[in-house]
Amino acid sequence: MPRTGLPVSAIRPTDGWCDAPEHALYNRQVTLPFAASHERLWREDRVYDVLAVLGHNDDPTIKGAGSAIFLHVATADWSGTAGCVALSLDDLLAVLAAMDPGSGVTIAPR
C-alpha cells in the first residue's frame, strides 16, 4: 500500500467503475459483473496498480457530466489517458505521500 494520509484500499479483480449516466450508480465504484457500462479497475497493463479518485462530478453526481477522473500510473510509452491524470510511479507515490483528506488537485491546461 502506498504511504499517504488518504484512505487506502486494495483493488480486487471484481472492482469496476460505473460510467453509465442513466444508472443509479453512475460515477461510483461497483462490483463486477455489472450489467451497465463500466470500466474495469483491475487491469493487465497495471496503470491502476496505484490509483486515486480525484472527486470529479461526485458530490452531487450530475448525470452526463463526466465520470471518474483518476490519478494513476502512466503507461510505459506515456500514451494519453481517457481523461485521467497519469504520472510515473515514483512521482505518483511522492504526490500521494504528501496528501491527506483535505488535499486538492488542480488540473490546468498545458
C-alpha positions, 0 to 999 in steps of 0.5 A: 500500500502506498504511504499517504494520509488518504484512505487506502484500499486494495483493488480486487479483480471484481472492482469496476467503475460505473460510467453509465449516466442513466444508472443509479450508480453512475460515477461510483465504484461497483462490483463486477459483473455489472450489467451497465457500462463500466470500466474495469479497475483491475487491469493487465497493463497495471496503470491502476496498480496505484490509483486515486479518485480525484472527486470529479462530478461526485458530490452531487453526481450530475448525470452526463457530466463526466465520470471518474477522473483518476490519478494513476500510473502512466503507461510505459510509452506515456500514451494519453489517458481517457481523461485521467491524470497519469504520472510515473510511479515514483512521482505518483507515490511522492504526490500521494505521500504528501496528501491527506483528506483535505488535499486538492488537485488542480488540473490546468491546461498545458 
